[in-house]
Amino acid sequence: MKEYTSTAIIAASPETVWKILTDGARYRQWNPEIVGVDGRIGLGERITAHVRLGSGAIRTVTQRVTSFDERKRMEWVGGLPLGLFVGRRSFTLTPVTDGVEFKLQLKMSGPFLSLILKSVGDRQPEIDSFVAALKNRAEKN
């Protein structure tokens, strides 16, 4: 398994952060890593994320929203048939004194993991850029 994690304290309410995270149509306005989301972000929904890799290439990734606990946590899962590759992206919001602690975690697993990693490269810079951009967007609202 390969795991990437990034966190930030965001000086905004959980409602504000959640609203930004679940408005897929507006991702292209603020998100340098996921430059677009097609479909409705809600429990059980299938969405298509347009993900920018470190090389600048855009990959289209179909995922299902498998967890959706409003203003607290959601998870998107996608991959290849038969579990050959699984990508699991979780978003967690924890209220703190000055706003919200936001955590983005990407876990990648499966027999084809090494091939996928060669294809996409190190995802940490993109995960960090997602979190920094979310913080910037939420604190401007």
N, CA and C of each residue as an Amber inpcrd file, in Angstrom:
protein
   423
   0.8400000  -1.1720000   0.0000000   0.0000000   0.0000000   0.0000000
   0.8870000   1.2380000   0.0000000   0.4240000   2.2720000  -0.6790000
   1.0780000   3.5730000  -0.6750000   0.0760000   4.5810000  -0.1340000
   0.5400000   5.4390000   0.7640000  -0.3670000   6.3920000   1.4020000
   0.2330000   7.7920000   1.3520000  -0.6140000   8.7530000   1.0350000
  -0.2540000  10.1680000   1.0480000  -1.2320000  10.8840000   1.9610000
  -0.7200000  11.7780000   2.8070000  -1.5740000  12.5100000   3.7410000
  -1.1290000  13.9630000   3.7990000  -2.1000000  14.8520000   3.8970000
  -1.8150000  16.2680000   4.0860000  -2.8950000  16.8480000   4.9970000
  -2.5000000  17.7440000   5.9000000  -3.4550000  18.3640000   6.8240000
  -3.2190000  19.8680000   6.8840000  -4.2420000  20.5790000   7.3200000
  -4.1370000  22.0240000   7.5320000  -5.2140000  22.4660000   8.5040000
  -4.9010000  23.4950000   9.2650000  -5.9180000  24.1710000  10.0620000
  -6.4860000  25.2730000   9.1770000  -7.7940000  25.2530000   8.9910000
  -8.4650000  26.2170000   8.1230000  -9.3360000  27.1190000   9.0000000
  -9.1190000  28.4120000   8.8940000  -9.8770000  29.3940000   9.6790000
 -11.2190000  29.6550000   8.9990000 -12.0840000  28.6560000   9.0590000
 -13.4260000  28.7270000   8.4710000 -14.2890000  27.6940000   9.1760000
 -15.5870000  27.8340000   9.0230000 -16.5060000  26.8830000   9.6590000
 -16.5180000  25.5610000   8.9040000 -16.9020000  24.4680000   9.5920000
 -17.0460000  23.1870000   8.8920000 -18.0360000  23.2880000   7.7270000
 -19.0860000  24.0840000   7.8920000 -20.0840000  24.2550000   6.8330000
 -19.4620000  24.8580000   5.5770000 -18.6150000  25.8710000   5.7640000
 -17.9670000  26.5250000   4.6260000 -17.0490000  25.5530000   3.8980000
 -16.2160000  24.8440000   4.6410000 -15.2800000  23.9020000   4.0330000
 -16.0460000  22.7850000   3.3190000 -17.0770000  22.2560000   3.9640000
 -17.8650000  21.1660000   3.3780000 -18.5370000  21.6150000   2.0870000
 -19.0700000  22.8140000   2.0830000 -19.7480000  23.3360000   0.8900000
 -18.7740000  23.3890000  -0.2910000 -17.5520000  23.8220000  -0.0420000
 -16.5390000  23.8810000  -1.1030000 -16.1910000  22.4740000  -1.5800000
 -15.9770000  21.5530000  -0.6430000 -15.5930000  20.1780000  -0.9920000
 -16.6490000  19.4320000  -1.7940000 -17.9120000  19.7340000  -1.5590000
 -18.9790000  18.9800000  -2.2080000 -19.5510000  19.6780000  -3.4370000
 -18.9660000  20.7890000  -3.8330000 -19.4000000  21.5070000  -5.0370000
 -18.4280000  21.1920000  -6.1750000 -18.5830000  20.0110000  -6.7390000
 -17.6760000  19.5380000  -7.7750000 -17.6100000  20.4360000  -8.9930000
 -18.7040000  21.0850000  -9.3440000 -18.7310000  21.9540000 -10.5140000
 -17.7720000  23.1310000 -10.3840000 -17.4350000  23.5090000  -9.1720000
 -16.5580000  24.6720000  -8.9700000 -15.0980000  24.2920000  -8.6750000
 -14.7680000  23.0110000  -8.6440000 -13.3840000  22.6130000  -8.3690000
 -12.4040000  23.3170000  -9.3130000 -12.7820000  23.4720000 -10.5630000
 -11.8720000  24.0690000 -11.5540000 -11.5100000  25.5110000 -11.1990000
 -12.3080000  26.1650000 -10.3510000 -12.0340000  27.5530000  -9.9680000
 -10.9340000  27.6690000  -8.9170000 -10.6910000  26.6000000  -8.1620000
  -9.7510000  26.7370000  -7.0460000  -8.7620000  25.5870000  -6.8890000
  -9.0350000  24.4310000  -7.4520000  -8.2620000  23.2390000  -7.1290000
  -7.2000000  22.9320000  -8.1910000  -5.9180000  23.0110000  -7.8480000
  -4.8790000  22.7240000  -8.8330000  -4.6620000  21.2270000  -9.1000000
  -5.1490000  20.3630000  -8.1920000  -4.9550000  18.9170000  -8.3790000
  -6.1530000  18.2750000  -9.0610000  -7.3350000  18.4590000  -8.5240000
  -8.5520000  17.9420000  -9.1590000  -9.1930000  19.1370000  -9.8520000
  -8.9970000  19.2030000 -11.1500000  -9.3850000  20.3970000 -11.8990000
 -10.8310000  20.3510000 -12.3880000 -11.5460000  19.3110000 -12.0130000
 -12.9510000  19.2090000 -12.3500000 -13.5490000  17.9400000 -11.7840000
 -14.8320000  17.9970000 -11.4580000 -15.5730000  16.8230000 -11.0010000
 -16.9080000  16.8310000 -11.7290000 -17.1940000  15.7430000 -12.4400000
 -18.4810000  15.5690000 -13.1040000 -19.3390000  14.6780000 -12.2250000
 -20.5870000  15.0550000 -12.0530000 -21.5080000  14.2680000 -11.2500000
 -21.7550000  14.9200000  -9.9060000 -22.7490000  14.3890000  -9.2060000
 -23.1460000  14.9180000  -7.9030000 -22.3690000  14.2100000  -6.8090000
 -21.7600000  14.9890000  -5.9260000 -21.0110000  14.4060000  -4.8160000
 -21.9900000  14.1330000  -3.6680000 -22.3390000  12.8720000  -3.4860000
 -23.2650000  12.4350000  -2.4450000 -23.1140000  10.9370000  -2.2460000
 -23.5720000  10.4360000  -1.1250000 -23.4200000   9.0250000  -0.7860000
 -23.9370000   8.1150000  -1.8970000 -23.0830000   7.1790000  -2.3110000
 -23.4480000   6.2060000  -3.3350000 -23.3360000   6.7020000  -4.7590000
 -23.0630000   7.9770000  -4.9460000 -22.9960000   8.5550000  -6.2900000
 -21.6890000   8.1820000  -6.9750000 -21.7590000   8.0690000  -8.2790000
 -20.5660000   7.8420000  -9.1050000 -20.1730000   9.2020000  -9.6760000
 -18.8930000   9.5450000  -9.5070000 -18.3830000  10.8160000 -10.0080000
 -17.1610000  10.5550000 -10.8880000 -16.8390000  11.5210000 -11.7140000
 -15.6240000  11.4610000 -12.5170000 -14.7680000  12.6550000 -12.1330000
 -13.5720000  12.3710000 -11.6290000 -12.6290000  13.4220000 -11.2480000
 -11.5930000  13.5730000 -12.3520000 -11.2630000  14.8180000 -12.6540000
 -10.2220000  15.1300000 -13.6260000  -9.0000000  15.5490000 -12.8180000
  -8.0310000  14.6420000 -12.7230000  -6.8950000  14.7840000 -11.8130000
  -5.6380000  15.1970000 -12.5870000  -5.0080000  16.2840000 -12.1130000
  -3.7560000  16.7390000 -12.7240000  -2.5930000  16.0300000 -12.0440000
  -1.7680000  15.3920000 -12.8460000  -0.5690000  14.7310000 -12.3400000
   0.5800000  15.7410000 -12.2820000   1.6430000  15.3670000 -11.6170000
   2.8010000  16.2440000 -11.4940000   3.3790000  16.6630000 -12.8370000
   3.2190000  15.8170000 -13.8420000   3.7180000  16.1220000 -15.1880000
   2.8490000  17.1480000 -15.9030000   1.6670000  17.4260000 -15.3450000
   0.7170000  18.3350000 -15.9850000  -0.3780000  17.6080000 -16.7370000
  -0.1870000  16.3100000 -16.9840000  -1.2040000  15.5190000 -17.6780000
  -2.4640000  15.4240000 -16.8130000  -3.6210000  15.3890000 -17.4690000
  -4.9000000  15.2400000 -16.7740000  -5.3930000  13.8190000 -16.9940000
  -5.7180000  13.1280000 -15.8900000  -6.2910000  11.7770000 -15.9550000
  -7.7410000  11.8450000 -15.4910000  -8.5900000  11.1190000 -16.1760000
  -9.9920000  11.0170000 -15.7880000 -10.1510000   9.7600000 -14.9480000
 -10.6790000   9.9330000 -13.7360000 -10.7870000   8.8330000 -12.7860000
 -12.2410000   8.7320000 -12.3120000 -12.8620000   7.5830000 -12.5610000
 -14.2300000   7.3450000 -12.0940000 -14.1710000   6.7900000 -10.6790000
 -14.9980000   7.3590000  -9.8070000 -15.0010000   6.9580000  -8.4030000
 -16.4290000   6.9110000  -7.8800000 -16.5870000   6.2010000  -6.7770000
 -17.8830000   6.1700000  -6.0890000 -17.6960000   6.8110000  -4.7260000
 -18.6850000   7.6040000  -4.3270000 -18.6650000   8.2120000  -2.9970000
 -19.1930000   7.1480000  -2.0260000 -18.2950000   6.5790000  -1.2270000
 -18.6480000   5.4440000  -0.3700000 -18.9360000   5.8450000   1.0720000
 -18.5850000   7.0580000   1.4410000 -18.8590000   7.5590000   2.7880000
 -19.1800000   9.0360000   2.6520000 -20.2130000   9.4840000   3.3840000
 -20.6400000  10.8800000   3.2740000 -21.3300000  11.2710000   4.5730000
 -20.5410000  11.6900000   5.5390000 -21.0440000  12.1180000   6.8480000
 -20.9210000  13.6390000   6.8760000 -22.0060000  14.3050000   6.5640000
 -22.0060000  15.7450000   6.3140000 -21.2140000  16.5600000   7.3390000
 -20.3450000  17.4140000   6.7830000 -19.4750000  18.3240000   7.5480000
 -18.4520000  17.6020000   8.4090000 -18.2850000  16.2730000   8.1940000
 -17.3220000  15.5060000   8.9870000 -16.3600000  14.6950000   8.1330000
 -16.9110000  13.8750000   7.2280000 -16.0440000  12.9610000   6.4870000
 -16.7250000  12.4790000   5.2090000 -15.9160000  12.3130000   4.1750000
 -16.3920000  11.6120000   2.9800000 -15.2250000  10.8500000   2.3860000
 -15.5870000   9.8610000   1.5590000 -14.5640000   9.0310000   0.9370000
 -14.9810000   8.7270000  -0.4940000 -13.9920000   8.7820000  -1.3890000
 -14.1770000   8.4140000  -2.7870000 -13.3030000   7.1980000  -3.0580000
 -13.8610000   6.1930000  -3.7410000 -13.0970000   4.9880000  -4.0620000
 -13.2300000   4.6880000  -5.5500000 -12.0830000   4.4010000  -6.1660000
 -12.0660000   4.0310000  -7.5710000 -10.9560000   3.0450000  -7.8240000
 -10.8230000   2.6220000  -9.0570000  -9.7370000   1.7010000  -9.3710000
 -10.0480000   0.8030000 -10.5460000  -9.3880000  -0.3430000 -10.5320000
  -9.5310000  -1.3170000 -11.6060000 -10.3710000  -2.5010000 -11.1470000
 -10.9850000  -3.2270000 -12.0770000 -11.7920000  -4.3920000 -11.7130000
 -10.9810000  -5.4190000 -10.9050000 -11.6940000  -6.2060000 -10.1380000
 -11.1450000  -7.3110000  -9.3590000 -10.1240000  -6.8580000  -8.3140000
 -10.1440000  -5.5790000  -7.9590000  -9.2180000  -5.0730000  -6.9470000
  -7.7780000  -5.0190000  -7.4130000  -7.5510000  -5.0410000  -8.7260000
  -6.1880000  -4.9920000  -9.2370000  -5.4900000  -3.6940000  -8.8300000
  -6.2770000  -2.6380000  -8.7100000  -5.7990000  -1.3770000  -8.1550000
  -6.9780000  -0.6850000  -7.4960000  -6.7620000  -0.1670000  -6.2930000
  -7.7960000   0.5800000  -5.5780000  -7.1900000   1.8860000  -5.0880000
  -7.8730000   2.9730000  -5.4070000  -7.5120000   4.2900000  -4.8850000
  -8.6230000   4.7560000  -3.9590000  -8.2630000   5.1030000  -2.7500000
  -9.2410000   5.5080000  -1.7320000  -8.8370000   6.8860000  -1.2120000
  -9.6860000   7.8850000  -1.4520000  -9.4020000   9.2590000  -1.0560000
 -10.3970000   9.6570000   0.0300000  -9.8830000   9.9780000   1.2190000
 -10.7790000  10.3800000   2.3080000 -10.5080000  11.8210000   2.7120000
 -11.5940000  12.5000000   3.0310000 -11.5840000  13.9010000   3.4370000
 -12.1780000  13.9540000   4.8380000 -11.4360000  14.4700000   5.8040000
 -11.9180000  14.5020000   7.1870000 -11.8560000  15.9280000   7.7260000
 -12.9520000  16.3640000   8.3420000 -13.0300000  17.6840000   8.9640000
 -13.2420000  17.4970000  10.4550000 -12.3790000  18.1080000  11.2510000
 -12.4890000  18.0530000  12.7060000 -12.5230000  19.4720000  13.2380000
 -13.6230000  19.8610000  13.9090000 -13.6760000  21.2210000  14.4650000
 -12.5590000  21.4430000  15.4850000 -11.9420000  22.6110000  15.4170000
 -10.9380000  23.0500000  16.3860000 -11.2960000  24.4780000  16.7890000
 -10.6070000  24.9980000  17.7830000 -10.9220000  26.3180000  18.3260000
 -11.0070000  27.3980000  17.2490000 -10.0570000  27.4160000  16.3300000
 -10.0060000  28.4890000  15.3430000 -10.5720000  28.1080000  13.9750000
 -11.3350000  27.0390000  13.9080000 -11.9110000  26.6410000  12.6320000
 -12.0220000  25.1440000  12.4830000 -11.2970000  24.6000000  11.4960000
 -11.3950000  23.1810000  11.1510000 -10.0000000  22.6330000  10.8730000
  -9.7420000  21.4430000  11.4010000  -8.5660000  20.7180000  10.9400000
  -9.0350000  19.8510000   9.7830000  -8.4270000  20.0600000   8.6180000
  -8.7870000  19.2970000   7.4320000  -7.6740000  18.3040000   7.1260000
  -8.0650000  17.0710000   6.8300000  -7.0950000  16.0310000   6.4880000
  -7.5360000  15.3730000   5.1880000  -6.6130000  15.3080000   4.2530000
  -6.8270000  14.5930000   3.0020000  -5.8650000  13.4160000   2.9850000
  -6.4190000  12.2390000   2.7550000  -5.6020000  11.0360000   2.7340000
  -5.9170000  10.2570000   1.4620000  -4.8610000   9.8690000   0.7510000
  -4.9980000   9.0410000  -0.4410000  -4.2660000   7.7380000  -0.1830000
  -5.0080000   6.6230000  -0.2270000  -4.4220000   5.2930000  -0.0590000
  -4.5830000   4.5500000  -1.3730000  -3.4790000   3.9830000  -1.8340000
  -3.4690000   3.2460000  -3.0870000  -2.9840000   1.8300000  -2.8020000
  -3.6790000   0.8340000  -3.3700000  -3.3060000  -0.5580000  -3.1070000
  -3.6950000  -1.4430000  -4.2830000  -3.2580000  -2.7000000  -4.2150000
  -3.6120000  -3.7010000  -5.2190000  -2.3930000  -4.2100000  -5.9530000
  -2.5400000  -5.3460000  -6.6280000  -1.4220000  -5.9670000  -7.3330000
  -0.7880000  -5.0820000  -8.4200000  -1.5510000  -4.1590000  -8.9930000
  -1.0150000  -3.2820000 -10.0340000  -0.4720000  -1.9710000  -9.4750000
  -0.3400000  -1.8740000  -8.1620000   0.0870000  -0.6240000  -7.5340000
   1.4050000  -0.1020000  -8.0950000   2.3970000  -0.9610000  -8.2250000
   3.7050000  -0.4800000  -8.6840000   3.6160000   0.0800000 -10.1060000
   2.8020000  -0.5180000 -10.9540000   2.6250000  -0.0020000 -12.3100000
   1.9280000   1.3570000 -12.2960000   0.9230000   1.4790000 -11.4610000
   0.1950000   2.7420000 -11.3500000   1.1210000   3.8310000 -10.8200000
   1.9050000   3.5100000  -9.7930000   2.8180000   4.5010000  -9.2250000
   3.8360000   4.9780000 -10.2580000   4.3250000   4.0780000 -11.1080000
   5.2470000   4.4890000 -12.1740000   4.5540000   5.4480000 -13.1360000
   3.2760000   5.2070000 -13.3510000   2.5040000   6.0200000 -14.2850000
   2.1840000   7.4150000 -13.7330000   1.8320000   7.4910000 -12.4420000
   1.3730000   8.7750000 -11.8820000   2.4550000   9.5310000 -11.1240000
   3.5050000   8.8540000 -10.7130000   4.5720000   9.5270000  -9.9690000
   4.1820000   9.8120000  -8.5250000   5.0240000  10.5800000  -7.8610000
   4.7990000  10.9500000  -6.4600000   3.6000000  11.8900000  -6.3660000
   2.5780000  11.4980000  -5.6420000   1.3440000  12.2840000  -5.5300000
   1.3900000  13.3010000  -4.3840000   2.3870000  13.2350000  -3.5080000
   2.3970000  14.1180000  -2.3350000   2.3190000  15.6100000  -2.6990000
   3.0950000  16.0970000  -3.6720000   2.9820000  17.5230000  -3.9980000
   1.5720000  17.9290000  -4.4280000   0.8940000  17.0690000  -5.1720000
  -0.4620000  17.3920000  -5.6170000  -1.4570000  17.3500000  -4.4600000
  -1.2910000  16.3800000  -3.5550000  -2.1600000  16.2950000  -2.3760000
  -1.9720000  17.5530000  -1.5210000  -0.7230000  17.9570000  -1.3240000
  -0.4360000  19.1770000  -0.5600000  -1.0380000  20.4110000  -1.2320000
  -0.9740000  20.4670000  -2.5630000  -1.5210000  21.6320000  -3.2660000
  -3.0410000  21.6840000  -3.1480000  -3.7070000  20.5220000  -3.1340000
  -5.1520000  20.4620000  -2.9390000  -5.5040000  21.0870000  -1.5920000
  -4.8090000  20.6540000  -0.5360000  -5.1140000  21.1270000   0.8170000
  -4.8280000  22.6260000   0.9490000  -3.7200000  23.0880000   0.4090000
  -3.3830000  24.5160000   0.4750000  -4.4220000  25.3610000  -0.2680000
  -4.8700000  24.8710000  -1.4210000  -5.8650000  25.6040000  -2.2010000
  -7.2220000  25.6270000  -1.4970000  -7.5990000  24.5190000  -0.8590000
  -8.8470000  24.4870000  -0.0940000  -8.7920000  25.4890000   1.0530000
  -7.6890000  25.5130000   1.7630000  -7.5030000  26.4660000   2.8670000
  -7.6530000  27.9010000   2.3600000  -6.9780000  28.2030000   1.2600000
  -7.0360000  29.5380000   0.6800000  -8.4640000  29.9090000   0.2920000
  -9.1460000  28.9990000  -0.3760000 -10.5170000  29.2520000  -0.8450000
 -11.4700000  29.4600000   0.3330000 -11.4000000  28.5690000   1.3310000
 -12.3210000  28.6410000   2.4800000 -12.0840000  29.9040000   3.3130000
 -10.8390000  30.2850000   3.4640000 -10.5410000  31.4650000   4.2920000
 -10.8930000  32.7710000   3.5850000 -11.0780000  32.7320000   2.2740000
 -11.5050000  33.9230000   1.5270000 -13.0160000  34.0910000   1.5350000
 -13.7590000  33.0210000   1.8320000 -15.2410000  33.0960000   1.8330000
 -15.7530000  33.8630000   3.0130000
